[in-house]
């Protein structure tokens, strides 16, 4: 298939060299952790613990509130000291459990399965659900729901997304170098759960050592192949990856399973393996802490619930006059209003940008109808019209321009000569109309 790709997209500077050569290091767990009960798309969890209760590492502390939901576990052993609403990276107040770490790292009992590939598909799916695994590329969609397609949806391919097309981020890259075998084993579990015989791993070609690492890991595996992708943002978006590798187009308002595909992130595949093999719940993840505004960029294995301020401190603090701190990457991440918010299952990176590199759009100009945003939109939308409708308050009119097909990748805002905040305007419009 060569260097597969899609129509549209952009080529922002990738800036990955800042953290690409930093091996994954264990972050120091702090004295207190704030673990949100909603770290996923869908219904929030219901707390299963009470204030003063002692909990162990990996113990269930929140049960799912519906089918589209995912359990939450303690990432340390210690005492529950508070339960209430605490701020999240998106600015919302989220029901959370606060645990005081006793630093003994006492594990709860896990269900080990040395012969995990001998388990049935339902048993494996159950282990994945019980582990609280969600999509770790940022969307945080409950994995067990993706692995439970309706009978009319026939899945024939599982794709592992190793593109990591967001600038600066290198968490998936380091996982592919350091844990390639475990990622492939997770893919094999996913394939067994869905009953498919084809598994593809897509990696952008600017990561040749990751491509080589994963190709070596799949040697001798039947039905699993690794493909290099053209370096282009947003190559790692589900619909773009499916188009690039399989030449299938997900219909408007549709899902990958509508074209027979399930896509999972590299980190998710690793978590699936650890759940199937060891019964380990998702209580930690790799986070890239990077940017020109941080003293010591790196890739850290971080417990869920650690405050972002703690990670900044561990990486040497700020430098060069910090202007903005972003949870995620520069294209689709959220600018933080406070560092006292926790890392969640969907936190892929913490990006620190100096003030001198910030482009302020307070005085953005009118749309000049240049058409650049239309040329680069990977979903073939007309972002200029969506932004104009939003700006004028014609929210319902935006629906006719396929508003909800926009997944807010930011390519339009990146190329706009008038510096219009198109993504923010689209988000506003979405909040004002019903899906």
C-alpha positions in Angstrom: 0.0 0.0 0.0 3.1 2.3 0.2 2.7 5.6 1.9 -1.1 5.7 2.3 -2.9 8.9 3.0 -6.2 10.9 2.5 -7.3 14.0 0.7 -6.8 17.3 2.4 -4.8 17.9 5.6 -1.8 20.1 6.5 1.9 19.8 7.4 2.6 21.7 10.7 6.1 21.4 12.1 6.0 18.2 14.2 8.3 19.4 17.0 8.6 15.8 18.2 12.4 15.9 18.6 12.0 17.6 22.0 10.8 14.4 23.7 11.2 11.6 21.0 14.5 10.3 22.5 13.3 10.3 26.1 12.6 6.8 27.3 9.4 6.3 29.4 10.1 7.0 33.0 8.0 6.3 36.1 6.4 9.5 37.4 6.5 10.0 41.2 3.1 9.4 42.7 2.1 12.4 44.9 0.6 12.5 48.3 -2.9 13.2 47.1 -4.7 12.1 43.9 -8.0 13.4 42.5 -9.6 10.6 40.4 -12.6 11.8 38.3 -15.6 9.4 38.0 -16.2 10.5 34.4 -13.1 10.0 32.3 -14.9 8.7 29.2 -17.7 9.5 26.7 -21.0 8.4 28.2 -22.6 8.2 31.7 -20.4 9.0 34.7 -19.6 6.4 37.3 -21.3 6.1 40.6 -18.9 6.1 43.6 -18.5 2.8 45.4 -16.4 4.1 48.3 -17.0 6.3 51.3 -14.9 8.9 53.0 -12.4 7.3 55.4 -12.4 4.0 53.5 -9.1 2.3 52.9 -8.5 1.3 49.3 -5.9 -0.7 47.4 -4.2 -0.1 44.1 -6.4 -1.3 41.3 -9.5 -1.4 43.5 -12.8 -0.5 41.9 -14.0 2.9 43.2 -16.7 3.8 40.6 -19.2 1.6 38.8 -20.5 2.3 35.3 -23.6 4.4 35.1 -24.9 2.8 31.9 -23.9 0.7 28.8 -21.8 3.6 27.4 -19.7 4.0 30.5 -16.5 2.6 32.0 -15.5 1.7 35.6 -12.9 3.7 37.5 -10.2 2.3 39.8 -7.8 3.6 42.4 -4.3 4.2 41.1 -2.7 4.0 44.5 -3.3 2.4 47.9 -4.5 4.7 50.6 -7.5 6.4 52.2 -10.5 8.1 50.6 -10.4 11.7 52.1 -13.1 13.4 50.0 -15.8 12.8 47.4 -17.2 15.8 45.5 -17.0 18.0 42.4 -13.6 19.0 41.3 -12.4 20.9 38.2 -11.3 19.1 35.1 -9.0 20.0 32.2 -12.0 21.1 30.1 -13.2 23.5 32.8 -16.1 21.5 33.9 -16.7 20.4 37.5 -16.6 16.6 37.7 -17.6 14.2 40.5 -14.3 12.8 41.8 -12.8 10.7 44.5 -9.8 12.1 46.4 -7.3 9.5 47.8 -4.5 10.1 50.2 -1.6 7.9 49.1 0.0 5.7 51.8 2.9 5.0 49.4 2.7 1.2 50.1 1.4 0.4 46.6 -0.7 -2.5 47.9 -2.5 -4.2 45.0 -6.0 -5.5 45.1 -6.4 -9.1 44.0 -6.2 -9.3 40.2 -7.4 -12.2 38.0 -4.3 -13.4 36.3 -4.7 -15.4 33.0 -1.5 -16.9 31.7 -3.4 -18.7 28.9 -5.4 -15.5 28.0 -5.7 -16.4 24.3 -7.5 -19.6 25.4 -10.3 -17.6 26.9 -13.5 -17.1 25.0 -14.4 -13.8 23.2 -17.0 -13.0 25.9 -14.5 -13.7 28.7 -11.9 -11.4 27.1 -14.5 -8.7 26.5 -15.5 -8.9 30.1 -12.0 -8.5 31.3 -11.6 -5.4 29.1 -14.8 -3.9 30.4 -13.9 -4.7 34.0 -10.5 -3.0 33.5 -12.1 0.3 32.6 -10.3 0.6 29.3 -11.2 3.5 27.0 -9.7 5.0 23.9 -6.4 6.5 24.9 -5.9 8.6 21.8 -8.0 11.4 23.4 -11.6 10.5 22.6 -11.9 8.2 25.6 -14.7 6.1 24.1 -15.3 2.9 26.3 -13.5 0.1 24.5 -16.0 -2.6 25.5 -18.7 -0.7 23.6 -16.5 -0.6 20.5 -16.1 -4.3 20.9 -19.8 -5.0 21.0 -21.1 -4.2 17.6 -24.7 -4.9 16.7 -25.5 -8.0 14.8 -26.0 -6.1 11.5 -22.5 -4.7 11.7 -20.0 -7.2 10.4 -16.4 -6.3 11.4 -13.6 -7.7 9.3 -10.6 -5.5 10.2 -9.0 -4.1 13.4 -6.7 -1.1 12.9 -4.2 0.0 15.5 -3.5 3.7 15.3 0.2 4.4 15.6 0.1 7.6 13.5 0.4 10.0 16.5 0.0 12.9 14.0 -0.3 15.7 16.6 2.8 17.8 16.8 5.0 17.5 19.9 3.4 14.2 21.3 5.6 11.1 21.5 3.9 8.8 24.0 2.7 6.3 21.4 6.0 6.5 19.6 7.9 5.5 22.8 5.4 2.7 23.5 6.0 1.2 20.0 9.7 1.3 20.6 9.6 -0.1 24.2 6.6 -2.4 24.2 6.0 -3.6 20.7 5.3 -7.2 21.6 2.7 -6.3 24.2 0.9 -4.0 21.7 0.7 -6.8 19.1 -0.6 -9.2 21.8 -3.3 -6.6 22.6 -4.2 -6.5 18.9 -4.5 -10.3 18.8 -6.9 -10.1 21.8 -9.0 -7.5 20.0 -9.1 -9.6 16.8 -10.2 -12.6 18.8 -13.0 -10.7 20.6 -14.3 -9.4 17.3 -13.7 -12.7 15.4 -11.6 -11.1 12.6 -8.5 -12.4 10.9 -7.0 -9.1 9.6 -5.2 -6.6 11.8 -3.3 -3.6 10.5 -1.0 -1.2 12.3 -0.6 2.3 10.7 2.4 4.5 11.6 3.5 7.7 10.0 6.7 7.4 8.0 8.5 10.0 10.2 8.9 7.2 12.8 11.0 4.7 10.8 12.4 3.1 14.0 8.8 2.5 15.3 7.8 1.0 12.0 10.8 -1.3 12.1 10.1 -2.2 15.8 6.5 -3.1 15.1 7.3 -5.0 11.9 9.7 -7.1 13.9 7.1 -7.7 16.6 4.5 -9.0 14.0 7.0 -11.4 12.4 5.4 -14.8 12.2 1.9 -13.5 13.1 -0.8 -14.5 10.7 -3.0 -11.8 9.3 -1.2 -8.8 11.0 0.6 -6.2 8.9 2.4 -2.9 9.5 2.0 0.0 7.1 3.8 3.3 6.8 1.6 6.4 6.3 2.3 9.7 4.7 3.2 12.4 7.2 0.2 14.6 7.3 -2.2 15.9 9.9 -4.8 14.6 10.8 -3.6 11.2 9.6 -4.4 9.7 12.9 -8.1 10.5 12.9 -10.1 7.3 12.7 -11.9 8.2 9.4 -8.7 9.4 7.8 -6.8 6.2 8.9 -9.6 4.0 7.5 -9.5 5.9 4.2 -5.7 5.8 3.9 -5.3 2.1 4.7 -8.5 0.5 3.4 -9.9 3.1 1.0 -13.3 2.9 2.8 -15.3 6.0 3.5 -17.2 6.2 6.8 -20.7 7.7 5.9 -21.8 11.1 7.2 -22.7 10.9 10.9 -21.5 7.2 10.8 -19.0 5.2 12.8 -16.0 3.0 11.7 -18.1 -0.1 12.4 -20.4 1.0 9.6 -17.7 0.1 7.2 -16.6 -3.1 9.0 -13.7 -1.5 11.0 -12.7 -1.1 14.6 -9.9 1.3 15.4 -7.9 1.3 18.6 -5.0 3.4 19.8 -1.5 2.0 20.5 -1.9 2.7 24.2 -5.3 1.1 24.3 -3.9 -2.0 22.7 -1.3 -2.2 25.4 -4.0 -1.8 28.1 -6.1 -4.5 26.5 -3.1 -6.9 26.7 -2.4 -6.1 30.4 -6.1 -6.6 31.2 -6.3 -9.9 29.4 -3.1 -11.3 30.7 -2.9 -9.9 34.3 -6.4 -8.5 35.0 -4.7 -5.1 35.4 -7.2 -2.2 35.3 -6.4 1.1 33.5 -4.8 3.1 36.3 -1.8 4.7 34.5 -0.8 5.9 31.1 2.1 7.4 29.3 2.0 11.3 29.1 4.3 13.4 27.0 5.3 16.6 28.9 6.9 18.8 26.3 7.2 22.1 24.6 9.7 25.0 24.4 8.4 26.3 27.7 9.4 23.3 29.9 12.9 22.7 31.2 13.1 18.9 30.8 10.7 17.4 28.3 10.0 13.7 28.7 7.6 10.8 28.5 6.2 9.7 31.9 4.2 6.8 33.0 1.6 8.6 35.1 -1.0 7.4 37.6 -4.5 8.5 36.8 -5.4 11.3 39.2 -2.0 13.0 39.4 -2.2 16.8 39.3 -0.7 18.4 36.1 1.2 20.8 38.4 3.1 17.8 39.8 4.2 16.7 36.3 5.3 20.2 35.4 7.4 20.3 38.6 8.9 16.8 37.9 10.0 18.0 34.4 12.0 20.9 35.9 9.3 23.6 35.8 8.7 26.4 33.3 11.2 28.4 31.2 11.2 31.2 28.6 8.1 32.9 30.0 5.3 30.5 29.7 2.3 31.7 27.7 0.0 28.7 27.6 -0.3 25.1 29.0 -2.3 22.7 26.9 -3.8 19.3 27.8 -3.2 17.2 24.7 -1.6 18.5 21.5 -1.6 22.0 20.0 -4.2 21.1 17.4 -6.9 19.4 19.4 -5.9 19.9 23.0 -7.5 22.2 25.6 -5.8 25.2 27.0 -5.7 24.9 30.8 -7.0 27.6 33.1 -5.3 26.0 36.1 -2.6 23.4 36.7 -4.5 22.0 39.6 -6.5 19.5 37.4 -5.8 15.8 37.2 -4.5 13.5 34.5 -7.2 11.3 33.1 -7.3 8.2 30.9 -7.5 10.4 27.9 -4.6 12.7 28.7 -2.0 12.1 26.0 0.3 15.1 26.7 1.0 18.3 28.5 2.3 21.0 26.2 3.9 24.2 27.5 4.2 27.0 24.9 6.2 30.3 25.6 4.4 33.6 25.4 6.5 34.6 22.4 5.1 31.7 20.4 1.4 32.4 21.1 -0.7 33.8 18.3 -3.6 35.7 19.9 -6.8 35.9 17.9 -8.7 38.5 20.0 -8.9 40.7 16.9 -9.5 38.2 14.2 -10.7 39.4 10.8 -13.6 38.7 8.6 -13.7 35.7 6.3 -12.1 36.8 3.0 -13.5 33.8 1.0 -10.1 32.5 0.1 -11.1 28.9 0.3 -8.0 27.6 2.1 -10.0 26.0 4.9 -12.1 24.1 2.3 -9.0 22.8 0.5 -7.5 21.3 3.7 -10.6 20.0 5.5 -10.2 16.3 5.7 -14.0 15.8 5.9 -14.7 17.9 2.8 -16.7 20.4 4.7 -17.0 24.2 4.2 -15.5 25.5 7.5 -15.8 29.1 6.5 -19.6 28.9 6.3 -19.8 27.1 9.6 -17.8 29.8 11.3 -19.9 32.6 9.6 -23.2 31.0 10.7 -21.9 30.7 14.2 -20.6 34.3 14.3 -24.0 35.6 13.2 -26.0 33.3 15.5 -27.6 31.3 12.7 -26.9 28.0 14.5 -29.6 25.9 12.9 -28.4 26.9 9.4 -25.0 25.3 10.2 -26.6 21.9 10.5 -27.3 21.9 6.8 -23.6 22.2 6.2 -22.9 18.9 8.0 -21.9 20.6 11.2 -21.6 17.3 13.2 -19.3 15.7 10.7 -16.6 18.1 11.9 -14.4 16.4 14.4 -12.6 19.7 15.3 -9.1 18.8 14.0 -8.2 22.5 13.6 -6.7 22.3 10.1 -9.1 25.2 9.0 -8.0 27.5 11.8 -4.3 26.7 11.1 -4.4 27.9 7.5 -6.9 30.8 8.0 -5.2 34.1 6.9 -7.7 36.1 9.0 -6.8 34.0 12.1 -10.5 33.2 12.7 -11.1 30.9 15.6 -13.1 28.5 13.4 -12.9 25.5 15.8 -14.2 27.5 18.8 -17.0 28.8 16.7 -17.9 25.3 15.6 -17.9 24.1 19.2 -20.2 26.9 20.1 -22.6 26.0 17.4 -22.6 22.4 18.4 -23.6 23.3 21.9 -26.5 25.4 20.6 -28.2 22.8 18.4 -29.3 19.2 19.0 -27.2 16.5 17.2 
